[in-house]
Amino acid sequence: MELKIIKPKLNNIKLKLTLQKTGKLGFSAECNRLFNLDENRYVKFATDSENNPYLVYGNPQYNNPNIK
């Protein structure tokens, strides 16, 4: 699997994710637009064989059965 890292400042767009004390994730408006979070409303947490953390987001209506 090859990952594409998105730079936090992409063409004057400030991408920001905040983990609140309550456990909620807060995304900046720019993240919301870039990742279409109005439709892709769930996030799953994952790690690889080297314990690197990942967030996988998507639309529960089109849940990928390969992501468990």
PDB file of N, CA, C, O and CB in Angstrom:
ATOM      1  N   MET A   1       0.850  -1.173   0.000  1.00  0.00           N
ATOM      2  CA  MET A   1       0.000   0.000   0.000  1.00  0.00           C
ATOM      3  C   MET A   1       0.893   1.233   0.000  1.00  0.00           C
ATOM      4  O   MET A   1       1.827   1.338   0.795  1.00  0.00           O
ATOM      5  CB  MET A   1      -0.965   0.000   1.221  1.00  0.00           C
ATOM      6  N   GLU A   2       0.600   2.145  -0.883  1.00  0.00           N
ATOM      7  CA  GLU A   2       1.350   3.390  -0.954  1.00  0.00           C
ATOM      8  C   GLU A   2       0.456   4.531  -0.485  1.00  0.00           C
ATOM      9  O   GLU A   2      -0.667   4.688  -0.964  1.00  0.00           O
ATOM     10  CB  GLU A   2       1.873   3.648  -2.395  1.00  0.00           C
ATOM     11  N   LEU A   3       0.958   5.318   0.444  1.00  0.00           N
ATOM     12  CA  LEU A   3       0.198   6.445   0.970  1.00  0.00           C
ATOM     13  C   LEU A   3       0.644   7.737   0.322  1.00  0.00           C
ATOM     14  O   LEU A   3       1.828   7.927   0.043  1.00  0.00           O
ATOM     15  CB  LEU A   3       0.346   6.537   2.485  1.00  0.00           C
ATOM     16  N   LYS A   4      -0.294   8.611   0.087  1.00  0.00           N
ATOM     17  CA  LYS A   4       0.009   9.940  -0.414  1.00  0.00           C
ATOM     18  C   LYS A   4      -0.167  10.907   0.759  1.00  0.00           C
ATOM     19  O   LYS A   4      -1.278  11.087   1.259  1.00  0.00           O
ATOM     20  CB  LYS A   4      -0.914  10.328  -1.640  1.00  0.00           C
ATOM     21  N   ILE A   5       0.918  11.518   1.189  1.00  0.00           N
ATOM     22  CA  ILE A   5       0.876  12.459   2.300  1.00  0.00           C
ATOM     23  C   ILE A   5       0.448  13.823   1.767  1.00  0.00           C
ATOM     24  O   ILE A   5       1.028  14.338   0.811  1.00  0.00           O
ATOM     25  CB  ILE A   5       2.259  12.545   3.017  1.00  0.00           C
ATOM     26  N   ILE A   6      -0.569  14.397   2.394  1.00  0.00           N
ATOM     27  CA  ILE A   6      -1.068  15.716   2.006  1.00  0.00           C
ATOM     28  C   ILE A   6      -0.455  16.745   2.937  1.00  0.00           C
ATOM     29  O   ILE A   6      -0.577  16.638   4.158  1.00  0.00           O
ATOM     30  CB  ILE A   6      -2.630  15.776   2.053  1.00  0.00           C
ATOM     31  N   LYS A   7       0.198  17.732   2.370  1.00  0.00           N
ATOM     32  CA  LYS A   7       0.836  18.760   3.180  1.00  0.00           C
ATOM     33  C   LYS A   7      -0.224  19.607   3.874  1.00  0.00           C
ATOM     34  O   LYS A   7      -1.251  19.923   3.274  1.00  0.00           O
ATOM     35  CB  LYS A   7       1.756  19.644   2.314  1.00  0.00           C
ATOM     36  N   PRO A   8       0.016  19.987   5.158  1.00  0.00           N
ATOM     37  CA  PRO A   8      -0.975  20.778   5.895  1.00  0.00           C
ATOM     38  C   PRO A   8      -1.336  22.097   5.225  1.00  0.00           C
ATOM     39  O   PRO A   8      -2.466  22.566   5.362  1.00  0.00           O
ATOM     40  CB  PRO A   8      -0.468  21.056   7.270  1.00  0.00           C
ATOM     41  N   LYS A   9      -0.408  22.695   4.513  1.00  0.00           N
ATOM     42  CA  LYS A   9      -0.694  23.937   3.802  1.00  0.00           C
ATOM     43  C   LYS A   9      -0.585  23.653   2.310  1.00  0.00           C
ATOM     44  O   LYS A   9       0.509  23.628   1.746  1.00  0.00           O
ATOM     45  CB  LYS A   9       0.282  25.090   4.237  1.00  0.00           C
ATOM     46  N   LEU A  10      -1.717  23.444   1.693  1.00  0.00           N
ATOM     47  CA  LEU A  10      -1.802  23.078   0.287  1.00  0.00           C
ATOM     48  C   LEU A  10      -2.505  24.202  -0.455  1.00  0.00           C
ATOM     49  O   LEU A  10      -3.721  24.360  -0.344  1.00  0.00           O
ATOM     50  CB  LEU A  10      -2.549  21.722   0.095  1.00  0.00           C
ATOM     51  N   ASN A  11      -1.737  24.987  -1.216  1.00  0.00           N
ATOM     52  CA  ASN A  11      -2.323  26.089  -1.989  1.00  0.00           C
ATOM     53  C   ASN A  11      -3.178  27.017  -1.120  1.00  0.00           C
ATOM     54  O   ASN A  11      -4.330  27.299  -1.452  1.00  0.00           O
ATOM     55  CB  ASN A  11      -3.169  25.532  -3.130  1.00  0.00           C
ATOM     56  N   ASN A  12      -2.614  27.483  -0.022  1.00  0.00           N
ATOM     57  CA  ASN A  12      -3.285  28.385   0.925  1.00  0.00           C
ATOM     58  C   ASN A  12      -4.485  27.748   1.615  1.00  0.00           C
ATOM     59  O   ASN A  12      -5.332  28.465   2.148  1.00  0.00           O
ATOM     60  CB  ASN A  12      -3.732  29.635   0.210  1.00  0.00           C
ATOM     61  N   ILE A  13      -4.577  26.431   1.619  1.00  0.00           N
ATOM     62  CA  ILE A  13      -5.621  25.719   2.352  1.00  0.00           C
ATOM     63  C   ILE A  13      -4.981  25.190   3.632  1.00  0.00           C
ATOM     64  O   ILE A  13      -3.957  24.509   3.580  1.00  0.00           O
ATOM     65  CB  ILE A  13      -6.255  24.549   1.489  1.00  0.00           C
ATOM     66  N   LYS A  14      -5.573  25.498   4.768  1.00  0.00           N
ATOM     67  CA  LYS A  14      -5.038  25.028   6.042  1.00  0.00           C
ATOM     68  C   LYS A  14      -5.828  23.809   6.500  1.00  0.00           C
ATOM     69  O   LYS A  14      -6.990  23.914   6.894  1.00  0.00           O
ATOM     70  CB  LYS A  14      -5.086  26.151   7.114  1.00  0.00           C
ATOM     71  N   LEU A  15      -5.173  22.648   6.440  1.00  0.00           N
ATOM     72  CA  LEU A  15      -5.815  21.408   6.863  1.00  0.00           C
ATOM     73  C   LEU A  15      -5.507  21.185   8.338  1.00  0.00           C
ATOM     74  O   LEU A  15      -4.347  21.228   8.748  1.00  0.00           O
ATOM     75  CB  LEU A  15      -5.336  20.196   5.999  1.00  0.00           C
ATOM     76  N   LYS A  16      -6.548  20.947   9.133  1.00  0.00           N
ATOM     77  CA  LYS A  16      -6.353  20.787  10.564  1.00  0.00           C
ATOM     78  C   LYS A  16      -7.372  19.793  11.116  1.00  0.00           C
ATOM     79  O   LYS A  16      -8.555  19.834  10.778  1.00  0.00           O
ATOM     80  CB  LYS A  16      -6.468  22.144  11.285  1.00  0.00           C
ATOM     81  N   LEU A  17      -6.881  18.903  11.974  1.00  0.00           N
ATOM     82  CA  LEU A  17      -7.712  17.942  12.685  1.00  0.00           C
ATOM     83  C   LEU A  17      -7.429  18.120  14.166  1.00  0.00           C
ATOM     84  O   LEU A  17      -6.269  18.151  14.578  1.00  0.00           O
ATOM     85  CB  LEU A  17      -7.433  16.465  12.215  1.00  0.00           C
ATOM     86  N   THR A  18      -8.477  18.235  14.966  1.00  0.00           N
ATOM     87  CA  THR A  18      -8.331  18.419  16.398  1.00  0.00           C
ATOM     88  C   THR A  18      -8.997  17.260  17.121  1.00  0.00           C
ATOM     89  O   THR A  18     -10.143  16.914  16.831  1.00  0.00           O
ATOM     90  CB  THR A  18      -8.933  19.768  16.848  1.00  0.00           C
ATOM     91  N   LEU A  19      -8.278  16.661  18.063  1.00  0.00           N
ATOM     92  CA  LEU A  19      -8.848  15.625  18.915  1.00  0.00           C
ATOM     93  C   LEU A  19      -9.234  16.305  20.225  1.00  0.00           C
ATOM     94  O   LEU A  19      -8.370  16.769  20.969  1.00  0.00           O
ATOM     95  CB  LEU A  19      -7.836  14.425  19.150  1.00  0.00           C
ATOM     96  N   GLN A  20     -10.531  16.361  20.499  1.00  0.00           N
ATOM     97  CA  GLN A  20     -11.033  17.038  21.682  1.00  0.00           C
ATOM     98  C   GLN A  20     -10.965  16.119  22.903  1.00  0.00           C
ATOM     99  O   GLN A  20     -10.845  14.904  22.752  1.00  0.00           O
ATOM    100  CB  GLN A  20     -12.469  17.515  21.451  1.00  0.00           C
ATOM    101  N   LYS A  21     -11.039  16.681  24.099  1.00  0.00           N
ATOM    102  CA  LYS A  21     -10.992  15.902  25.335  1.00  0.00           C
ATOM    103  C   LYS A  21     -12.096  14.859  25.401  1.00  0.00           C
ATOM    104  O   LYS A  21     -11.929  13.813  26.029  1.00  0.00           O
ATOM    105  CB  LYS A  21     -11.089  16.821  26.531  1.00  0.00           C
ATOM    106  N   THR A  22     -13.223  15.139  24.757  1.00  0.00           N
ATOM    107  CA  THR A  22     -14.357  14.218  24.763  1.00  0.00           C
ATOM    108  C   THR A  22     -14.143  13.029  23.831  1.00  0.00           C
ATOM    109  O   THR A  22     -14.922  12.076  23.853  1.00  0.00           O
ATOM    110  CB  THR A  22     -15.621  14.954  24.368  1.00  0.00           C
ATOM    111  N   GLY A  23     -13.085  13.079  23.009  1.00  0.00           N
ATOM    112  CA  GLY A  23     -12.824  12.028  22.038  1.00  0.00           C
ATOM    113  C   GLY A  23     -13.342  12.347  20.654  1.00  0.00           C
ATOM    114  O   GLY A  23     -13.107  11.592  19.711  1.00  0.00           O
ATOM    115  N   LYS A  24     -14.052  13.468  20.522  1.00  0.00           N
ATOM    116  CA  LYS A  24     -14.560  13.863  19.209  1.00  0.00           C
ATOM    117  C   LYS A  24     -13.426  14.384  18.340  1.00  0.00           C
ATOM    118  O   LYS A  24     -12.473  14.987  18.834  1.00  0.00           O
ATOM    119  CB  LYS A  24     -15.659  14.930  19.348  1.00  0.00           C
ATOM    120  N   LEU A  25     -13.543  14.144  17.041  1.00  0.00           N
ATOM    121  CA  LEU A  25     -12.592  14.684  16.079  1.00  0.00           C
ATOM    122  C   LEU A  25     -13.195  15.936  15.462  1.00  0.00           C
ATOM    123  O   LEU A  25     -14.346  15.924  15.026  1.00  0.00           O
ATOM    124  CB  LEU A  25     -12.234  13.633  14.982  1.00  0.00           C
ATOM    125  N   GLY A  26     -12.424  17.014  15.424  1.00  0.00           N
ATOM    126  CA  GLY A  26     -12.878  18.253  14.809  1.00  0.00           C
ATOM    127  C   GLY A  26     -12.029  18.562  13.591  1.00  0.00           C
ATOM    128  O   GLY A  26     -10.805  18.647  13.687  1.00  0.00           O
ATOM    129  N   PHE A  27     -12.671  18.731  12.447  1.00  0.00           N
ATOM    130  CA  PHE A  27     -11.976  19.025  11.203  1.00  0.00           C
ATOM    131  C   PHE A  27     -12.203  20.479  10.816  1.00  0.00           C
ATOM    132  O   PHE A  27     -13.290  21.018  11.023  1.00  0.00           O
ATOM    133  CB  PHE A  27     -12.447  18.085  10.076  1.00  0.00           C
ATOM    134  N   SER A  28     -11.186  21.110  10.259  1.00  0.00           N
ATOM    135  CA  SER A  28     -11.355  22.474   9.761  1.00  0.00           C
ATOM    136  C   SER A  28     -12.303  22.454   8.564  1.00  0.00           C
ATOM    137  O   SER A  28     -12.518  21.411   7.948  1.00  0.00           O
ATOM    138  CB  SER A  28      -9.981  23.103   9.369  1.00  0.00           C
ATOM    139  N   ALA A  29     -12.866  23.614   8.244  1.00  0.00           N
ATOM    140  CA  ALA A  29     -13.775  23.713   7.095  1.00  0.00           C
ATOM    141  C   ALA A  29     -13.069  23.284   5.815  1.00  0.00           C
ATOM    142  O   ALA A  29     -13.692  22.699   4.929  1.00  0.00           O
ATOM    143  CB  ALA A  29     -14.313  25.151   6.949  1.00  0.00           C
ATOM    144  N   GLU A  30     -11.776  23.571   5.712  1.00  0.00           N
ATOM    145  CA  GLU A  30     -11.016  23.178   4.524  1.00  0.00           C
ATOM    146  C   GLU A  30     -10.928  21.654   4.410  1.00  0.00           C
ATOM    147  O   GLU A  30     -11.055  21.103   3.317  1.00  0.00           O
ATOM    148  CB  GLU A  30      -9.603  23.788   4.567  1.00  0.00           C
ATOM    149  N   CYS A  31     -10.708  20.971   5.549  1.00  0.00           N
ATOM    150  CA  CYS A  31     -10.697  19.499   5.541  1.00  0.00           C
ATOM    151  C   CYS A  31     -12.053  18.955   5.135  1.00  0.00           C
ATOM    152  O   CYS A  31     -12.154  18.005   4.358  1.00  0.00           O
ATOM    153  CB  CYS A  31     -10.304  18.948   6.922  1.00  0.00           C
ATOM    154  N   ASN A  32     -13.086  19.570   5.671  1.00  0.00           N
ATOM    155  CA  ASN A  32     -14.447  19.144   5.358  1.00  0.00           C
ATOM    156  C   ASN A  32     -14.690  19.177   3.857  1.00  0.00           C
ATOM    157  O   ASN A  32     -15.242  18.233   3.291  1.00  0.00           O
ATOM    158  CB  ASN A  32     -15.467  20.029   6.078  1.00  0.00           C
ATOM    159  N   ARG A  33     -14.279  20.264   3.213  1.00  0.00           N
ATOM    160  CA  ARG A  33     -14.475  20.381   1.760  1.00  0.00           C
ATOM    161  C   ARG A  33     -13.569  19.422   0.984  1.00  0.00           C
ATOM    162  O   ARG A  33     -14.023  18.761   0.050  1.00  0.00           O
ATOM    163  CB  ARG A  33     -14.212  21.823   1.305  1.00  0.00           C
ATOM    164  N   LEU A  34     -12.287  19.343   1.366  1.00  0.00           N
ATOM    165  CA  LEU A  34     -11.330  18.510   0.637  1.00  0.00           C
ATOM    166  C   LEU A  34     -11.718  17.029   0.667  1.00  0.00           C
ATOM    167  O   LEU A  34     -11.625  16.340  -0.349  1.00  0.00           O
ATOM    168  CB  LEU A  34      -9.932  18.690   1.223  1.00  0.00           C
ATOM    169  N   PHE A  35     -12.151  16.545   1.825  1.00  0.00           N
ATOM    170  CA  PHE A  35     -12.461  15.130   1.982  1.00  0.00           C
ATOM    171  C   PHE A  35     -13.955  14.825   1.905  1.00  0.00           C
ATOM    172  O   PHE A  35     -14.371  13.693   2.151  1.00  0.00           O
ATOM    173  CB  PHE A  35     -11.921  14.640   3.291  1.00  0.00           C
ATOM    174  N   ASN A  36     -14.768  15.837   1.562  1.00  0.00           N
ATOM    175  CA  ASN A  36     -16.213  15.659   1.413  1.00  0.00           C
ATOM    176  C   ASN A  36     -16.809  14.992   2.651  1.00  0.00           C
ATOM    177  O   ASN A  36     -17.513  13.988   2.549  1.00  0.00           O
ATOM    178  CB  ASN A  36     -16.525  14.825   0.159  1.00  0.00           C
ATOM    179  N   LEU A  37     -16.517  15.563   3.823  1.00  0.00           N
ATOM    180  CA  LEU A  37     -16.929  14.954   5.083  1.00  0.00           C
ATOM    181  C   LEU A  37     -18.421  15.072   5.357  1.00  0.00           C
ATOM    182  O   LEU A  37     -18.923  14.432   6.280  1.00  0.00           O
ATOM    183  CB  LEU A  37     -16.172  15.572   6.208  1.00  0.00           C
ATOM    184  N   ASP A  38     -19.143  15.876   4.578  1.00  0.00           N
ATOM    185  CA  ASP A  38     -20.589  15.904   4.744  1.00  0.00           C
ATOM    186  C   ASP A  38     -21.206  14.564   4.349  1.00  0.00           C
ATOM    187  O   ASP A  38     -22.227  14.160   4.906  1.00  0.00           O
ATOM    188  CB  ASP A  38     -21.201  17.038   3.913  1.00  0.00           C
ATOM    189  N   GLU A  39     -20.586  13.877   3.389  1.00  0.00           N
ATOM    190  CA  GLU A  39     -21.078  12.564   2.963  1.00  0.00           C
ATOM    191  C   GLU A  39     -20.273  11.428   3.581  1.00  0.00           C
ATOM    192  O   GLU A  39     -20.829  10.373   3.887  1.00  0.00           O
ATOM    193  CB  GLU A  39     -21.037  12.455   1.446  1.00  0.00           C
ATOM    194  N   ASN A  40     -18.977  11.631   3.768  1.00  0.00           N
ATOM    195  CA  ASN A  40     -18.097  10.597   4.327  1.00  0.00           C
ATOM    196  C   ASN A  40     -18.013  10.828   5.832  1.00  0.00           C
ATOM    197  O   ASN A  40     -17.110  11.513   6.311  1.00  0.00           O
ATOM    198  CB  ASN A  40     -16.661  10.628   3.663  1.00  0.00           C
ATOM    199  N   ARG A  41     -18.960  10.253   6.576  1.00  0.00           N
ATOM    200  CA  ARG A  41     -19.159  10.658   7.959  1.00  0.00           C
ATOM    201  C   ARG A  41     -18.633   9.675   8.995  1.00  0.00           C
ATOM    202  O   ARG A  41     -18.926   9.853  10.177  1.00  0.00           O
ATOM    203  CB  ARG A  41     -20.592  10.876   8.193  1.00  0.00           C
ATOM    204  N   TYR A  42     -17.882   8.661   8.626  1.00  0.00           N
ATOM    205  CA  TYR A  42     -17.340   7.801   9.665  1.00  0.00           C
ATOM    206  C   TYR A  42     -15.832   7.693   9.505  1.00  0.00           C
ATOM    207  O   TYR A  42     -15.289   7.869   8.414  1.00  0.00           O
ATOM    208  CB  TYR A  42     -17.994   6.408   9.620  1.00  0.00           C
ATOM    209  N   VAL A  43     -15.170   7.399  10.616  1.00  0.00           N
ATOM    210  CA  VAL A  43     -13.722   7.235  10.624  1.00  0.00           C
ATOM    211  C   VAL A  43     -13.417   5.943  11.367  1.00  0.00           C
ATOM    212  O   VAL A  43     -13.980   5.680  12.430  1.00  0.00           O
ATOM    213  CB  VAL A  43     -12.999   8.466  11.287  1.00  0.00           C
ATOM    214  N   LYS A  44     -12.527   5.144  10.806  1.00  0.00           N
ATOM    215  CA  LYS A  44     -12.027   3.958  11.491  1.00  0.00           C
ATOM    216  C   LYS A  44     -10.536   4.163  11.750  1.00  0.00           C
ATOM    217  O   LYS A  44      -9.831   4.769  10.943  1.00  0.00           O
ATOM    218  CB  LYS A  44     -12.289   2.653  10.650  1.00  0.00           C
ATOM    219  N   PHE A  45     -10.080   3.662  12.858  1.00  0.00           N
ATOM    220  CA  PHE A  45      -8.668   3.743  13.207  1.00  0.00           C
ATOM    221  C   PHE A  45      -8.002   2.434  12.833  1.00  0.00           C
ATOM    222  O   PHE A  45      -8.596   1.365  12.978  1.00  0.00           O
ATOM    223  CB  PHE A  45      -8.475   4.054  14.716  1.00  0.00           C
ATOM    224  N   ALA A  46      -6.762   2.513  12.350  1.00  0.00           N
ATOM    225  CA  ALA A  46      -6.047   1.315  11.928  1.00  0.00           C
ATOM    226  C   ALA A  46      -4.559   1.464  12.215  1.00  0.00           C
ATOM    227  O   ALA A  46      -4.058   2.574  12.399  1.00  0.00           O
ATOM    228  CB  ALA A  46      -6.281   1.040  10.431  1.00  0.00           C
ATOM    229  N   THR A  47      -3.862   0.339  12.251  1.00  0.00           N
ATOM    230  CA  THR A  47      -2.403   0.326  12.333  1.00  0.00           C
ATOM    231  C   THR A  47      -1.892  -0.695  11.330  1.00  0.00           C
ATOM    232  O   THR A  47      -2.605  -1.620  10.942  1.00  0.00           O
ATOM    233  CB  THR A  47      -1.908  -0.007  13.784  1.00  0.00           C
ATOM    234  N   ASP A  48      -0.647  -0.509  10.920  1.00  0.00           N
ATOM    235  CA  ASP A  48      -0.043  -1.495  10.030  1.00  0.00           C
ATOM    236  C   ASP A  48       0.862  -2.412  10.853  1.00  0.00           C
ATOM    237  O   ASP A  48       0.864  -2.347  12.082  1.00  0.00           O
ATOM    238  CB  ASP A  48       0.759  -0.800   8.882  1.00  0.00           C
ATOM    239  N   SER A  49       1.623  -3.258  10.180  1.00  0.00           N
ATOM    240  CA  SER A  49       2.466  -4.230  10.878  1.00  0.00           C
ATOM    241  C   SER A  49       3.576  -3.573  11.697  1.00  0.00           C
ATOM    242  O   SER A  49       4.158  -4.204  12.580  1.00  0.00           O
ATOM    243  CB  SER A  49       3.076  -5.188   9.880  1.00  0.00           C
ATOM    244  N   GLU A  50       3.869  -2.304  11.403  1.00  0.00           N
ATOM    245  CA  GLU A  50       4.894  -1.584  12.159  1.00  0.00           C
ATOM    246  C   GLU A  50       4.282  -0.649  13.198  1.00  0.00           C
ATOM    247  O   GLU A  50       4.980   0.196  13.758  1.00  0.00           O
ATOM    248  CB  GLU A  50       5.784  -0.789  11.210  1.00  0.00           C
ATOM    249  N   ASN A  51       2.987  -0.793  13.458  1.00  0.00           N
ATOM    250  CA  ASN A  51       2.244   0.010  14.429  1.00  0.00           C
ATOM    251  C   ASN A  51       2.132   1.485  14.067  1.00  0.00           C
ATOM    252  O   ASN A  51       1.985   2.324  14.956  1.00  0.00           O
ATOM    253  CB  ASN A  51       2.887  -0.112  15.761  1.00  0.00           C
ATOM    254  N   ASN A  52       2.198   1.817  12.787  1.00  0.00           N
ATOM    255  CA  ASN A  52       1.952   3.191  12.349  1.00  0.00           C
ATOM    256  C   ASN A  52       0.448   3.416  12.332  1.00  0.00           C
ATOM    257  O   ASN A  52      -0.290   2.594  11.789  1.00  0.00           O
ATOM    258  CB  ASN A  52       2.581   3.468  10.938  1.00  0.00           C
ATOM    259  N   PRO A  53      -0.027   4.529  12.924  1.00  0.00           N
ATOM    260  CA  PRO A  53      -1.476   4.757  12.978  1.00  0.00           C
ATOM    261  C   PRO A  53      -2.023   5.360  11.680  1.00  0.00           C
ATOM    262  O   PRO A  53      -1.334   6.104  10.983  1.00  0.00           O
ATOM    263  CB  PRO A  53      -1.811   5.672  14.147  1.00  0.00           C
ATOM    264  N   TYR A  54      -3.281   5.021  11.375  1.00  0.00           N
ATOM    265  CA  TYR A  54      -3.978   5.549  10.203  1.00  0.00           C
ATOM    266  C   TYR A  54      -5.433   5.836  10.570  1.00  0.00           C
ATOM    267  O   TYR A  54      -6.000   5.196  11.456  1.00  0.00           O
ATOM    268  CB  TYR A  54      -3.897   4.551   9.006  1.00  0.00           C
ATOM    269  N   LEU A  55      -6.024   6.803   9.879  1.00  0.00           N
ATOM    270  CA  LEU A  55      -7.455   7.055   9.947  1.00  0.00           C
ATOM    271  C   LEU A  55      -8.018   6.738   8.575  1.00  0.00           C
ATOM    272  O   LEU A  55      -7.490   7.203   7.564  1.00  0.00           O
ATOM    273  CB  LEU A  55      -7.776   8.535  10.380  1.00  0.00           C
ATOM    274  N   VAL A  56      -9.080   5.955   8.530  1.00  0.00           N
ATOM    275  CA  VAL A  56      -9.752   5.614   7.280  1.00  0.00           C
ATOM    276  C   VAL A  56     -11.149   6.202   7.377  1.00  0.00           C
ATOM    277  O   VAL A  56     -11.888   5.895   8.313  1.00  0.00           O
ATOM    278  CB  VAL A  56      -9.786   4.047   7.026  1.00  0.00           C
ATOM    279  N   TYR A  57     -11.516   7.037   6.428  1.00  0.00           N
ATOM    280  CA  TYR A  57     -12.835   7.662   6.483  1.00  0.00           C
ATOM    281  C   TYR A  57     -13.663   7.209   5.292  1.00  0.00           C
ATOM    282  O   TYR A  57     -13.129   6.785   4.266  1.00  0.00           O
ATOM    283  CB  TYR A  57     -12.718   9.203   6.509  1.00  0.00           C
ATOM    284  N   GLY A  58     -14.965   7.308   5.448  1.00  0.00           N
ATOM    285  CA  GLY A  58     -15.831   6.917   4.341  1.00  0.00           C
ATOM    286  C   GLY A  58     -17.294   7.132   4.668  1.00  0.00           C
ATOM    287  O   GLY A  58     -17.648   7.677   5.714  1.00  0.00           O
ATOM    288  N   ASN A  59     -18.121   6.694   3.758  1.00  0.00           N
ATOM    289  CA  ASN A  59     -19.566   6.809   3.888  1.00  0.00           C
ATOM    290  C   ASN A  59     -20.097   5.453   4.324  1.00  0.00           C
ATOM    291  O   ASN A  59     -19.870   4.460   3.632  1.00  0.00           O
ATOM    292  CB  ASN A  59     -20.232   7.282   2.549  1.00  0.00           C
ATOM    293  N   PRO A  60     -20.805   5.379   5.464  1.00  0.00           N
ATOM    294  CA  PRO A  60     -21.306   4.074   5.923  1.00  0.00           C
ATOM    295  C   PRO A  60     -22.225   3.398   4.909  1.00  0.00           C
ATOM    296  O   PRO A  60     -22.355   2.174   4.917  1.00  0.00           O
ATOM    297  CB  PRO A  60     -22.045   4.239   7.234  1.00  0.00           C
ATOM    298  N   GLN A  61     -22.856   4.170   4.048  1.00  0.00           N
ATOM    299  CA  GLN A  61     -23.723   3.581   3.031  1.00  0.00           C
ATOM    300  C   GLN A  61     -22.913   2.735   2.051  1.00  0.00           C
ATOM    301  O   GLN A  61     -23.419   1.756   1.502  1.00  0.00           O
ATOM    302  CB  GLN A  61     -24.489   4.680   2.277  1.00  0.00           C
ATOM    303  N   TYR A  62     -21.654   3.115   1.833  1.00  0.00           N
ATOM    304  CA  TYR A  62     -20.783   2.394   0.903  1.00  0.00           C
ATOM    305  C   TYR A  62     -19.611   1.789   1.651  1.00  0.00           C
ATOM    306  O   TYR A  62     -18.476   1.867   1.180  1.00  0.00           O
ATOM    307  CB  TYR A  62     -20.279   3.327  -0.216  1.00  0.00           C
ATOM    308  N   ASN A  63     -19.858   1.189   2.804  1.00  0.00           N
ATOM    309  CA  ASN A  63     -18.826   0.643   3.655  1.00  0.00           C
ATOM    310  C   ASN A  63     -18.026  -0.420   2.901  1.00  0.00           C
ATOM    311  O   ASN A  63     -18.600  -1.348   2.330  1.00  0.00           O
ATOM    312  CB  ASN A  63     -19.439   0.058   4.932  1.00  0.00           C
ATOM    313  N   ASN A  64     -16.720  -0.281   2.903  1.00  0.00           N
ATOM    314  CA  ASN A  64     -15.838  -1.225   2.224  1.00  0.00           C
ATOM    315  C   ASN A  64     -15.694  -2.481   3.084  1.00  0.00           C
ATOM    316  O   ASN A  64     -15.164  -2.399   4.192  1.00  0.00           O
ATOM    317  CB  ASN A  64     -14.444  -0.583   1.941  1.00  0.00           C
ATOM    318  N   PRO A  65     -16.147  -3.634   2.608  1.00  0.00           N
ATOM    319  CA  PRO A  65     -16.065  -4.862   3.427  1.00  0.00           C
ATOM    320  C   PRO A  65     -14.632  -5.305   3.683  1.00  0.00           C
ATOM    321  O   PRO A  65     -14.399  -6.121   4.575  1.00  0.00           O
ATOM    322  CB  PRO A  65     -16.822  -5.991   2.750  1.00  0.00           C
ATOM    323  N   ASN A  66     -13.658  -4.790   2.922  1.00  0.00           N
ATOM    324  CA  ASN A  66     -12.273  -5.168   3.123  1.00  0.00           C
ATOM    325  C   ASN A  66     -11.625  -4.435   4.276  1.00  0.00           C
ATOM    326  O   ASN A  66     -10.527  -4.795   4.699  1.00  0.00           O
ATOM    327  CB  ASN A  66     -11.496  -4.925   1.880  1.00  0.00           C
ATOM    328  N   ILE A  67     -12.290  -3.404   4.795  1.00  0.00           N
ATOM    329  CA  ILE A  67     -11.787  -2.650   5.946  1.00  0.00           C
ATOM    330  C   ILE A  67     -12.592  -3.075   7.147  1.00  0.00           C
ATOM    331  O   ILE A  67     -13.781  -2.770   7.239  1.00  0.00           O
ATOM    332  CB  ILE A  67     -11.880  -1.101   5.721  1.00  0.00           C
ATOM    333  N   LYS A  68     -11.972  -3.765   8.056  1.00  0.00           N
ATOM    334  CA  LYS A  68     -12.678  -4.306   9.226  1.00  0.00           C
ATOM    335  C   LYS A  68     -12.251  -3.607  10.480  1.00  0.00           C
ATOM    336  O   LYS A  68     -12.739  -3.928  11.563  1.00  0.00           O
ATOM    337  CB  LYS A  68     -12.438  -5.800   9.366  1.00  0.00           C
TER     338      LYS A  68
END
